Amino acid sequence: MLPTEVPQSHPGPSVLLLLQLLLPPTSAFFPNIWSLLAAPGSITHQDLTEEAALNVTLQLFLERPPPGRPPLRLEDFLGRTLLADDLFAAYFGPGSPSRRFRAALGEVSRANAAQDFLPTSRNDPDLHFDAERLDQGRAQLVGALRETLVATRALDHTLARQRLGAALHALQDFYSHSNWVELGEQQPHPHLLWPRQELQNLAQVADPTCSDCEALSCPGNWLGFTLLTSGYFGTHPPKPPGKCSHGGHFDLSSSQPPRGGINKDSTSPGFSPHHMLHLQAAKLALLASIQAFGLLRSRLGDRDFSRLLDITPASSLSFVLDTTGSMGEEINAAKIQARHIVEQRRGSPMEPIHYVLVPFHDPGFGPVFTTSDPDSFWQQLNEIHALGGGDEPEMCLSALQLALLHTPPLSDIFVFTDASPKDAFLTNQVESLTQERRCRVTFLVTEDTSRVQGRARREILSPLRFEPYKAVALASGGEVIFTKDQHIGDVAAIVGDSMAALVSKPLILFSLCLRISQCSPLLAPVPGLQTQLLVEVTGLGSQANPGDPQLHFSHVILRGVPDGAELGRVPLEPVGPPERGLLAASLPPTLLSTPRPFSLELIGQDGAGRRLHRAAPQPSTVVPVLLELSAPSGFLAPGSKVPLSLRIASFSGPQNLDLRTSVNPSFSLTSNLSRAHLELNESVWGRLWLEVPDSAAPDSVVMVTVTAAGREDSPVPPTHAFLRLLVLAPAPQDQLATPTGSSDPTLTTATPAFSPFTLVTQGRAGAGLVGSPWWGTVGGLLLLRGLASW
């Protein structure tokens, strides 16, 4: 149950100085684990998001018994910590990995936290229910949920999760930033998710809402009226006389009468004047988040909802195929392996959920073919034949880049070719993209010197011409396999073996996540920034028996790539309850002072005292500068011109940089910044304009890339920022009001009737790459039943 009291946390001056780095300039429920130094016991946006997703996933599993397996029973989950691994083992079978589900929740959680950091969102009161802009906030919330639906139906699940994270952030902020809790409400707002229901009893600009409070804790500053209000934050918009502030150390408006504030973001009075109501606000935010997930499930149906959150142990199947005249044997081998995988796993939990096919030759590559239907994939693959072309090199990396753009994260991509890349200039960009997408790339290269037909060569080719493939494979955790024509059939079996390895291991021991101390959703450490390491040992809940000796992990070794030289060792400290398997460490700046790739190895002992050694599946890379690229919320419309924001920052010394931009497909993209000179701890901001032609195809994905590279007088490795956008026609305004295929008018006019809540258990998502401990307990998780019938 919810604890009735939480000890107050009063950070001292030194902690406050550190927290100016740790926390964003705006405030909401704290974003994630790293912000909890400010107020242990607080419940974060990440906690709320993952708990809500677990509840709705369990509800889905309870309502849809697994084929060929006994149905799940609610009582089996009572009184125990709820983990993603346990859910998947119970539903899909022992050893079924939940890594894709945890990674999907990670994407949603990072997008949620990013609302407090991105320049396009962090100071917008409409995105945080601040400054009494409640109608505007509700419009933004409903719009983000609608965009989640549209992106999911367009099969762009990455973008759908980003919009879902933004929606959940706003929804959760409502209960912390408004006075809904102070009004004594015990249930979520009944109209917040329903666009045709008017928000009632809103405070007007002339209505005083707060009295002055000079203390940190302000339990009596709310004037006790029955109107709905929210606090003002900062200086935009300015706070009118008599209005409540958000409050806390970072809120400039809270020093203007009436002083104090009403936010319930944390358990600390230094950050939250209404800290005493934090748990009540968190409880309602959790229930509202469960409602939002349930609403999406009812609109999408179980199949599409499951794809949105990757509620499956299966992987995807992505092929990049050289189709020049010499590739007949390789194409046939790819067809055989694809057919074997499809037939062997059809109808099982391991059946691939997504298929991607990209052909290439010279000078062309593509188009990309994506589907969730195995028969359509097989038909498309069967129509590919080795024709024409034949001179080396080919446009391999361009095709691989296109495949990465359309392949779900945490997937394997297999490249079949017998030629070196003509587009080797893309090597570094593709390396970064594989790490951003967390995809493993395996090249199967038939370099047969006895071949006399089919492949001509324009010039004498360098023996190093395949180095770009090796670099991409190394960066992604994959490999390059050289073979000959007569062996390609046997070698191609690695496709099936590799995919089987992803699902057959009963225990994925850990996943690694680098977290920058500023808590923004960065993918790589930057020299000069304090870097936190989060290690998650997964599978403990489903593998361990009560009373068994627990695994113990003591430290992490950092090694240079590719030389393998040891760079240093960092001790690990457990974080949160043991069953969560979370370990954290602060990496010394000296280990990350030079931009370079490095690998991570986890060292420990099992219950019998035997040494454990596990390596991260992909290396990480220290990038020289911080590069942030963001866009306004919403989608791209044909015929529109969209402004994009760019920030570049250096924390390790002067940098002279050239900036390059690209967009796929080739839309017009202009920038007001082509060069930047940065001193230590200096930032530069730029603006880009993306023009979407009238002919842009709906549901098409657009990838904008910005590259910052050192000039000749300042040679540093390039840094890349990727921004993924979707072209869509304007969405109908009633997508959230009426489910697809439904004609029930009550869904557009009546307040929904909620079914009773069922108490389940305290739980944690085990959300892989961004998992955080359950610092405060929102007691028993509350499962909202009957959501699919909204």
C-alpha positions in Angstrom: 0.0 0.0 0.0 1.0 3.6 -0.3 3.2 4.8 2.6 1.4 7.5 4.5 4.6 9.5 5.2 7.9 10.1 3.4 10.9 11.5 5.2 11.7 15.0 4.1 14.9 15.5 2.2 16.8 18.8 2.6 19.8 18.9 0.3 22.7 20.9 1.5 24.6 23.6 -0.5 27.1 21.2 -2.1 24.3 18.8 -3.2 22.4 21.8 -4.6 25.4 22.8 -6.7 25.7 19.2 -8.1 22.0 19.1 -8.8 22.2 22.2 -11.0 24.0 19.8 -13.3 21.8 16.8 -12.6 18.4 18.3 -13.0 16.9 20.1 -16.0 16.1 23.8 -16.0 12.4 22.9 -16.0 10.7 20.7 -13.4 8.2 17.9 -13.4 8.2 14.5 -11.7 11.9 13.8 -11.8 12.9 12.2 -15.2 14.7 9.1 -14.2 17.1 7.4 -11.8 19.9 9.9 -12.0 17.8 12.8 -10.7 16.9 11.0 -7.5 20.1 12.2 -5.8 17.9 15.2 -5.0 15.1 13.3 -3.2 15.4 9.6 -2.5 12.0 8.1 -2.3 10.6 10.2 -5.1 8.7 8.5 -8.0 10.0 9.4 -11.5 8.4 9.8 -14.9 10.3 6.6 -15.8 8.8 4.7 -12.9 5.3 5.7 -13.8 5.7 4.9 -17.5 7.1 1.5 -16.9 4.7 0.5 -14.2 1.7 1.5 -16.3 3.0 -0.5 -19.3 3.6 -3.6 -17.2 0.0 -3.4 -15.8 -1.6 -3.2 -19.3 0.7 -5.9 -20.6 -0.3 -8.2 -17.7 -3.9 -7.3 -18.4 -3.4 -8.3 -22.1 -1.8 -11.6 -21.1 -4.6 -12.4 -18.7 -7.3 -11.7 -21.3 -5.6 -13.6 -24.1 -4.4 -17.0 -23.0 -1.2 -18.1 -24.8 -1.6 -20.7 -27.6 -0.7 -24.1 -26.4 0.0 -23.0 -22.9 -2.1 -22.7 -19.7 -3.7 -19.3 -19.1 -2.0 -16.9 -16.7 -3.6 -16.5 -13.2 -3.7 -13.2 -11.5 -3.0 -14.8 -8.1 0.4 -16.0 -9.4 1.6 -12.4 -9.5 0.3 -11.2 -6.2 2.8 -10.5 -3.4 5.8 -10.5 -5.7 7.8 -7.9 -7.6 6.5 -7.7 -11.2 9.2 -8.0 -13.8 9.1 -8.1 -17.5 11.2 -11.3 -17.6 8.7 -13.0 -15.3 5.8 -11.9 -17.5 7.4 -13.2 -20.6 8.5 -16.5 -19.1 4.9 -17.1 -17.8 3.3 -16.2 -21.1 5.7 -17.3 -23.8 7.6 -20.0 -22.0 10.8 -20.2 -19.8 13.8 -18.4 -21.3 11.7 -16.2 -23.6 13.6 -12.9 -23.7 11.9 -9.6 -22.9 14.7 -7.5 -24.3 12.7 -6.0 -27.1 9.9 -5.1 -24.8 12.3 -3.6 -22.3 14.0 -1.7 -25.1 10.6 -0.3 -26.3 9.8 0.9 -22.9 13.2 2.4 -22.8 12.4 4.4 -25.9 9.1 5.6 -24.4 10.8 6.5 -21.1 13.7 8.4 -22.8 11.2 10.4 -24.9 9.3 11.1 -21.7 12.4 12.4 -19.9 13.5 14.4 -23.0 10.5 16.7 -22.7 12.4 18.3 -19.8 15.6 18.8 -21.8 15.0 19.5 -25.4 14.9 23.2 -26.3 11.7 22.8 -28.3 9.8 21.4 -25.3 11.4 22.2 -21.9 10.1 25.7 -21.5 6.7 25.3 -23.3 4.0 25.6 -20.6 1.5 23.8 -22.9 3.6 20.7 -22.8 3.7 20.6 -18.9 0.3 21.9 -17.9 1.9 25.0 -16.4 0.7 28.6 -16.2 -3.0 27.7 -16.0 -2.8 26.7 -19.7 -4.9 23.6 -19.1 -7.0 23.6 -22.2 -3.9 24.1 -24.3 -2.1 21.4 -22.4 -5.0 19.0 -22.9 -4.9 19.8 -26.7 -1.2 18.9 -26.8 -1.7 15.8 -24.8 -4.5 14.5 -27.1 -2.6 15.5 -30.1 0.4 13.5 -29.0 -1.7 10.4 -28.4 -3.4 10.8 -31.8 0.0 11.0 -33.4 1.0 7.8 -31.5 -1.9 6.1 -33.2 -1.1 7.4 -36.6 2.6 6.5 -36.4 1.8 3.0 -35.1 -0.6 2.4 -38.0 2.1 3.7 -40.4 4.5 1.0 -38.8 6.9 3.7 -37.6 7.0 2.4 -34.0 10.1 4.3 -33.0 8.4 7.6 -33.8 5.2 6.3 -32.2 7.1 5.6 -28.9 8.6 9.1 -29.0 5.1 10.7 -29.3 3.8 8.3 -26.6 6.6 9.4 -24.3 5.7 13.1 -24.8 2.0 12.4 -24.2 2.7 10.5 -21.0 5.0 13.2 -19.7 2.3 15.8 -20.1 -0.4 13.6 -18.6 1.8 12.8 -15.5 2.7 16.5 -15.1 -1.0 17.4 -14.8 -1.2 15.6 -11.5 2.0 17.2 -10.1 1.6 20.7 -11.5 -2.1 21.3 -11.1 -4.2 21.4 -7.9 -6.2 18.3 -8.8 -4.8 16.5 -5.8 -5.3 19.5 -3.5 -9.0 19.5 -4.5 -9.3 16.1 -2.8 -9.8 14.1 -6.0 -9.1 10.4 -5.6 -9.4 9.3 -9.3 -7.8 10.6 -12.5 -9.5 13.6 -14.2 -12.4 12.0 -16.2 -12.1 14.3 -19.2 -8.4 14.8 -19.7 -8.0 12.1 -22.4 -11.3 12.8 -24.1 -11.0 15.7 -26.6 -14.8 16.3 -26.9 -15.2 16.8 -23.1 -14.8 20.3 -21.9 -12.6 21.0 -18.9 -14.8 22.5 -16.2 -14.2 25.0 -13.4 -11.0 26.5 -14.6 -9.5 29.4 -12.7 -9.5 32.7 -14.7 -6.7 35.2 -14.9 -8.4 37.5 -12.3 -8.9 34.7 -9.7 -6.3 34.7 -6.9 -5.1 31.2 -6.3 -2.2 31.2 -3.7 -1.1 33.1 -0.6 2.5 34.1 0.1 4.8 31.4 1.6 8.4 32.2 2.5 9.3 28.6 3.6 10.4 25.7 1.5 7.4 23.6 2.5 4.1 25.4 1.8 1.2 23.1 2.9 -1.2 26.1 3.5 -0.5 28.4 0.6 -3.3 27.2 -1.6 -6.4 29.4 -1.1 -8.8 26.5 -0.9 -11.2 27.3 -3.7 -12.9 24.8 -6.0 -11.4 26.0 -9.3 -8.7 24.1 -11.2 -5.4 25.9 -11.6 -1.7 25.2 -12.1 1.5 26.9 -11.2 3.6 29.4 -13.2 7.2 28.5 -13.9 10.0 30.9 -14.8 9.4 34.2 -16.6 7.4 33.0 -19.6 4.6 33.7 -19.4 4.9 36.2 -16.5 3.0 35.3 -13.3 -0.1 37.5 -12.8 -0.7 38.9 -9.3 -2.1 36.4 -6.8 -1.3 33.3 -8.8 0.5 30.2 -7.7 4.1 29.5 -8.8 5.4 26.0 -9.7 8.0 26.5 -6.9 11.4 25.0 -6.1 15.0 26.1 -6.4 14.9 26.5 -10.2 11.6 28.5 -10.5 12.3 32.2 -10.9 8.7 33.0 -10.5 8.6 31.6 -7.0 10.6 34.6 -5.6 7.8 37.0 -6.7 4.8 37.4 -4.4 3.0 35.2 -3.7 6.1 33.2 -3.0 6.3 29.4 -2.8 4.6 27.1 -5.1 2.4 24.0 -5.5 4.3 21.4 -7.4 4.4 17.8 -6.1 7.3 16.6 -8.3 9.4 15.0 -5.5 9.6 14.3 -1.8 12.0 17.2 -1.3 10.6 20.6 0.0 13.6 22.3 -1.7 12.2 21.3 -5.1 8.5 20.7 -4.3 6.7 23.0 -1.9 3.8 20.5 -1.9 6.1 17.5 -1.4 3.7 16.1 1.2 1.3 15.3 -1.6 3.9 13.7 -3.9 2.7 10.1 -3.4 -0.9 11.0 -4.0 0.0 12.8 -7.2 2.1 9.8 -8.3 -0.7 7.4 -7.6 -3.1 9.4 -9.8 -0.5 9.9 -12.5 0.1 6.1 -12.5 -3.7 5.4 -12.8 -4.0 8.0 -15.6 -1.0 6.5 -17.4 -2.6 3.0 -17.3 -5.7 4.6 -18.7 -3.7 6.1 -21.6 -2.1 2.8 -22.4 -5.5 1.1 -22.2 -7.0 3.7 -24.5 -4.3 3.1 -27.1 -4.8 -0.7 -26.8 -8.6 -0.3 -27.4 -8.0 1.9 -30.5 -5.2 -0.1 -32.0 -6.3 -3.6 -31.1 -4.1 -6.1 -29.4 -2.0 -7.0 -32.4 -0.9 -3.4 -33.2 -0.6 -2.4 -29.5 1.7 -5.4 -29.0 3.8 -4.2 -31.9 3.9 -0.6 -30.4 5.5 -2.0 -27.3 7.3 -5.0 -28.8 5.4 -7.4 -26.6 7.1 -10.4 -28.2 10.2 -12.4 -27.7 10.7 -12.6 -31.5 13.2 -10.6 -33.5 13.0 -9.0 -37.0 14.5 -10.3 -40.2 16.4 -7.7 -42.4 18.2 -8.5 -45.6 20.4 -6.2 -47.7 21.1 -7.9 -51.0 23.6 -7.1 -53.8 21.6 -7.9 -57.0 24.3 -7.6 -59.6 24.8 -10.4 -62.1 27.5 -12.3 -60.2 25.3 -12.7 -57.1 23.1 -15.6 -58.1 24.4 -18.1 -55.6 24.2 -15.6 -52.7 20.7 -14.6 -53.5 19.6 -18.2 -53.6 21.3 -18.9 -50.3 19.4 -15.9 -48.8 16.1 -17.2 -50.1 16.7 -20.6 -48.6 17.5 -19.2 -45.2 14.6 -16.8 -45.2 12.2 -19.6 -46.3 13.6 -21.9 -43.5 13.1 -19.2 -40.8 9.6 -18.3 -42.0 8.4 -21.9 -42.2 10.1 -23.1 -39.0 8.7 -20.3 -36.9 5.3 -19.6 -38.5 2.6 -19.3 -35.9 5.0 -19.5 -32.9 6.1 -16.8 -30.5 9.4 -16.8 -32.3 7.9 -15.9 -35.7 9.7 -12.7 -36.9 7.5 -9.6 -36.3 9.0 -7.4 -39.1 10.6 -8.1 -42.4 12.9 -5.6 -44.3 14.4 -6.1 -47.7 16.7 -3.6 -49.5 18.3 -4.5 -52.9 21.3 -2.6 -54.2 23.7 -2.5 -57.2 25.4 0.4 -59.0 24.4 3.2 -59.2 21.1 2.4 -57.5 19.9 1.1 -54.2 16.4 0.4 -52.9 13.5 0.7 -52.8 13.0 -0.6 -49.2 10.3 -3.2 -48.8 8.9 -3.6 -45.3 6.1 -5.8 -44.1 4.8 -7.8 -41.1 3.4 -10.5 -43.4 5.8 -13.4 -44.0 4.1 -14.5 -47.3 4.5 -11.0 -48.7 8.1 -10.9 -47.7 8.8 -14.3 -49.3 7.0 -13.2 -52.5 9.1 -10.0 -52.7 12.3 -11.9 -52.0 11.5 -14.6 -54.5 11.1 -11.9 -57.3 14.7 -10.8 -56.8 17.2 -12.1 -59.3 20.8 -11.4 -60.2 20.7 -9.1 -63.2 22.8 -6.5 -64.9 25.6 -4.4 -63.5 28.6 -6.4 -62.4 31.4 -3.9 -62.0 32.8 -3.4 -58.5 32.3 -1.4 -56.2 28.6 -1.0 -55.3 26.3 1.2 -53.3 26.3 -1.2 -50.3 26.4 1.3 -47.4 23.7 3.5 -48.9 21.4 0.4 -48.9 22.5 -0.5 -45.4 21.7 3.0 -44.2 18.2 2.7 -45.7 17.7 -0.7 -44.0 18.7 0.8 -40.7 16.2 3.6 -41.1 13.4 1.0 -41.4 14.6 -1.8 -39.2 13.3 -1.9 -35.6 15.9 -1.4 -32.8 17.7 -4.5 -31.4 17.5 -6.3 -34.7 20.0 -8.3 -36.8 20.7 -7.1 -40.4 22.4 -9.4 -42.9 24.3 -8.0 -45.9 25.0 -10.3 -48.9 27.5 -9.0 -51.4 30.7 -9.8 -53.3 31.7 -6.2 -53.8 33.4 -3.5 -51.9 31.5 -0.2 -51.1 31.4 2.6 -53.6 30.0 4.9 -50.9 32.7 4.4 -48.2 32.4 8.0 -47.2 29.2 6.9 -45.3 31.2 4.5 -43.1 31.3 6.7 -40.0 27.7 7.8 -40.3 26.5 4.2 -40.7 28.6 3.2 -37.7 26.9 5.8 -35.5 23.5 4.8 -36.9 24.0 1.2 -36.0 24.7 2.2 -32.4 21.8 4.7 -32.3 19.5 1.9 -33.6 21.3 -0.8 -31.5 21.3 -3.1 -34.5 23.9 -5.8 -35.2 25.2 -6.0 -38.8 26.7 -9.1 -40.3 28.3 -9.0 -43.8 28.5 -12.2 -45.8 31.1 -11.5 -48.5 32.0 -13.9 -51.3 35.3 -12.7 -52.6 36.2 -15.5 -55.0 39.3 -14.8 -57.2 38.5 -17.7 -59.5 35.3 -16.1 -60.6 35.6 -15.0 -64.3 32.1 -14.1 -65.1 29.6 -11.5 -63.9 31.8 -9.2 -62.0 34.0 -6.7 -63.9 36.3 -4.2 -62.3 37.0 -0.7 -63.4 40.4 -0.4 -61.7 42.9 -2.3 -59.6 41.2 -2.5 -56.2 42.8 -1.9 -52.9 43.2 -4.9 -50.6 41.8 -2.6 -47.9 38.6 -2.0 -49.8 36.5 -4.1 -47.4 37.7 -2.1 -44.3 34.4 -0.1 -44.2 32.5 -3.4 -43.7 34.8 -4.3 -40.8 34.4 -0.9 -39.2 30.6 -1.1 -39.3 30.5 -4.7 -38.1 32.9 -3.8 -35.2 30.8 -0.8 -34.2 27.5 -2.8 -34.3 28.8 -5.9 -32.5 28.5 -8.0 -35.8 31.1 -9.5 -38.0 32.4 -9.8 -41.6 32.5 -13.4 -43.0 34.4 -14.0 -46.1 33.6 -17.1 -48.1 33.5 -18.5 -51.6 30.6 -19.3 -53.9 30.6 -23.0 -53.2 30.4 -22.4 -49.5 27.8 -19.6 -49.4 24.9 -22.0 -48.6 26.6 -23.3 -45.5 27.8 -19.9 -44.4 24.3 -18.4 -44.9 23.0 -20.7 -42.2 24.5 -18.2 -39.8 21.3 -16.1 -40.4 19.1 -18.7 -38.7 21.7 -19.6 -36.1 22.2 -15.9 -35.1 18.4 -15.3 -34.8 18.0 -18.5 -32.8 20.8 -17.4 -30.4 18.8 -14.2 -29.7 15.9 -16.2 -28.3 17.4 -19.4 -27.0 19.6 -18.1 -24.3 17.8 -18.6 -21.0 19.5 -15.7 -19.3 20.6 -12.4 -20.8 22.9 -11.4 -18.0 23.0 -7.7 -18.4 22.4 -4.7 -20.6 24.4 -1.5 -20.3 23.3 2.0 -20.4 25.5 5.1 -20.4 23.8 8.0 -18.7 25.1 11.6 -18.8 24.7 13.4 -15.5 22.5 16.0 -17.0 20.0 13.1 -17.5 19.3 14.1 -21.1 18.7 11.0 -23.5 22.3 10.8 -24.9 23.6 7.7 -26.6 27.3 8.3 -26.1 29.5 9.9 -23.4 31.1 13.3 -24.0 34.5 14.3 -22.6 34.2 16.8 -19.8 30.7 15.6 -18.7 30.3 13.5 -15.7 29.2 10.1 -17.0 27.1 7.6 -15.0 27.0 3.9 -15.9 23.9 1.8 -15.3 24.2 -2.0 -15.5 21.1 -4.2 -15.5 21.3 -7.9 -14.8 18.2 -9.3 -16.4 16.6 -12.7 -15.7 17.1 -12.8 -12.0 13.4 -12.9 -11.2 12.6 -15.8 -13.5 15.8 -17.8 -13.0 16.6 -17.7 -9.3 14.9 -19.9 -6.7 14.1 -18.5 -3.2 17.1 -19.2 -1.0 19.6 -19.7 -3.8 22.9 -17.8 -3.5 22.6 -14.6 -5.5 25.0 -13.6 -8.3 27.4 -10.8 -7.3 28.9 -8.4 -9.8 31.8 -6.3 -8.5 33.2 -4.1 -11.2 33.3 -3.2 -14.9 36.4 -3.2 -17.1 36.7 -0.7 -19.9 38.8 -1.8 -22.9 39.9 0.1 -26.0 38.6 -1.0 -29.4 39.9 -2.7 -31.4 43.2 -3.2 -29.5 41.6 -4.6 -26.3 43.9 -2.7 -24.0 42.5 -2.3 -20.5 41.6 1.4 -19.9 40.4 1.0 -16.3 38.2 -0.7 -13.8 35.2 0.8 -12.1 33.5 -0.6 -9.0 29.8 -1.2 -9.1 27.2 -0.4 -6.4 23.8 -2.1 -6.2 20.8 0.2 -6.6 17.3 -0.5 -5.5 15.8 -3.9 -4.6 18.1 -7.0 -5.4 15.6 -8.6 -7.8 15.8 -5.6 -10.1 19.5 -6.4 -10.7 20.5 -2.8 -11.0 24.1 -1.6 -10.5 25.5 1.9 -11.0 28.9 3.5 -11.2 30.4 6.9 -11.9 33.1 6.8 -14.6 36.2 8.9 -13.9 36.6 11.7 -16.4 40.1 10.4 -17.2 38.7 7.2 -18.7 36.6 9.2 -21.2 38.9 12.1 -22.0 39.7 11.0 -25.5 37.2 10.4 -28.3 37.5 6.8 -29.1 35.5 3.5 -29.1 35.6 1.3 -26.0 34.0 -1.9 -24.8 32.5 -2.8 -21.4 33.0 -6.1 -19.5 31.0 -7.1 -16.4 33.0 -9.1 -13.8 31.5 -11.0 -10.8 30.9 -14.3 -9.2 28.0 -16.8 -9.2 26.5 -18.3 -6.1 29.2 -21.0 -6.0 32.0 -18.5 -6.1 32.9 -19.1 -9.8 34.0 -16.2 -11.9 31.5 -14.5 -14.2 32.6 -12.5 -17.2 30.2 -10.9 -19.7 30.8 -8.4 -22.5 28.5 -5.8 -23.8 27.1 -6.7 -27.2 28.2 -3.4 -28.8 31.1 -1.1 -28.1 30.4 2.4 -27.0 32.1 5.5 -28.4 33.2 8.7 -26.7 32.2 11.6 -29.0 34.1 14.9 -28.9 31.1 17.3 -28.6 27.5 17.3 -27.6 25.2 17.5 -30.6 21.4 17.9 -30.2 18.9 18.0 -33.0 15.2 18.5 -32.3 12.0 19.4 -34.1 8.6 20.8 -33.1 6.0 18.3 -32.0 3.8 16.7 -34.6 4.4 15.3 -38.1 5.5 16.6 -41.4 2.8 17.6 -43.9 3.3 17.7 -47.6 4.0 21.2 -48.8 5.3 22.4 -45.4 8.5 24.0 -44.2 9.6 22.9 -40.7 12.2 24.6 -38.5 14.7 22.4 -36.7 16.8 23.3 -33.7 20.5 22.4 -33.4 22.8 22.8 -30.3 26.5 22.1 -30.2 28.5 22.2 -27.0 32.1 21.4 -26.0 33.0 20.5 -22.4 36.7 19.5 -22.9 38.4 22.5 -24.7 38.3 24.6 -27.9 36.8 23.0 -31.0 36.8 24.2 -34.6 34.1 22.3 -36.4 32.6 22.0 -39.9 28.9 21.1 -40.0 27.3 19.0 -42.7 23.7 18.2 -43.1 21.9 15.5 -45.1 18.3 14.2 -45.4 16.9 10.9 -46.7 15.0 11.1 -48.9 16.5 14.1 -50.7 14.2 17.0 -49.5 15.5 20.5 -49.4 17.4 21.3 -46.2 19.0 24.6 -45.4 21.0 25.8 -42.4 22.2 29.0 -40.9 25.3 27.4 -39.5 28.0 25.7 -41.5 31.0 26.3 -39.1 31.3 26.6 -35.3 34.1 27.6 -33.0 33.6 26.6 -29.4 35.6 27.4 -26.3 35.5 25.3 -23.2 31.9 25.0 -21.8 30.5 27.0 -24.7 27.4 26.2 -26.7 26.3 27.3 -30.2 22.7 27.2 -31.5 21.7 26.9 -35.1 18.5 26.6 -37.1 17.7 24.4 -40.0 14.7 24.5 -42.4 13.3 21.3 -43.9 11.1 21.7 -46.9 8.6 18.9 -47.5 7.5 18.8 -51.2 3.9 18.5 -52.1 4.7 15.1 -53.7 6.0 13.6 -50.5 4.4 10.2 -49.9 2.2 9.9 -46.8 3.6 7.5 -44.2 7.2 8.0 -45.4 10.0 8.2 -43.0 12.5 11.1 -43.2 15.9 11.0 -41.5 17.8 14.2 -41.0 21.5 13.9 -40.1 23.8 16.6 -38.9 27.6 15.8 -38.7 30.1 17.9 -36.8 33.7 17.2 -37.9 37.0 18.9 -37.0 38.7 21.1 -39.5 42.3 20.5 -40.6 43.6 22.7 -37.8 41.4 20.8 -35.2 41.2 17.1 -36.2 38.6 15.3 -34.1 36.4 12.4 -35.0 33.0 13.3 -36.4 29.9 13.4 -34.2 26.4 12.7 -35.7 22.9 13.6 -34.6 19.9 11.8 -36.2 16.3 13.0 -36.2 13.6 10.8 -37.4 10.4 12.3 -38.8 7.2 11.0 -40.5 5.3 12.6 -43.4 1.5 12.3 -42.8 -1.6 14.0 -44.0 -3.5 15.8 -41.2 -5.1 13.3 -38.8 -8.9 13.3 -38.4 -9.9 15.1 -35.2 -11.9 12.2 -33.8 -9.3 9.4 -33.9 -9.2 9.3 -30.1 -13.0 9.7 -29.9 -14.1 6.6 -31.8 -12.2 3.4 -32.2 -11.5 2.2 -35.8 -14.5 0.4 -37.1 -16.7 1.5 -34.3 -20.0 3.4 -34.7 -20.8 3.7 -31.0 -21.7 7.3 -30.5 -21.4 7.1 -26.7 -17.7 7.0 -27.1 -17.7 10.5 -28.4 -20.2 12.1 -26.0 -20.3 10.3 -22.7 -17.8 10.2 -19.9 -16.2 6.7 -19.8 -17.3 4.5 -17.0 -14.2 2.8 -15.4 -14.3 -0.7 -14.1 -13.1 -1.4 -10.5 -9.4 -1.5 -9.9 -7.8 -4.8 -9.0 -4.8 -4.8 -6.7 -1.9 -6.6 -8.2 1.5 -6.1 -6.7 4.4 -3.7 -6.4 6.4 -4.1 -9.6 9.3 -3.0 -11.8 9.4 -3.0 -15.5 12.9 -4.3 -16.0 13.1 -1.9 -18.9 16.5 -2.9 -20.0 18.5 0.0 -21.2 16.9 2.6 -19.0 15.7 0.6 -16.1 15.6 2.5 -12.8 15.0 1.2 -9.2 11.7 1.6 -7.4 12.9 4.2 -4.9 9.5 5.0 -3.5 6.7 2.5 -3.4 3.5 3.3 -5.1 2.4 0.3 -3.0 0.4 -2.2 -4.8 0.2 -1.7 -8.5 -3.3 -0.9 -9.6 -4.6 -2.8 -12.6 -7.4 -1.1 -14.5 -9.6 -3.8 -15.8 -12.0 -3.5 -18.7 -9.9 -0.9 -20.6 -10.4 -2.6 -24.0 -14.1 -1.9 -23.8 -13.8 1.9 -23.6 
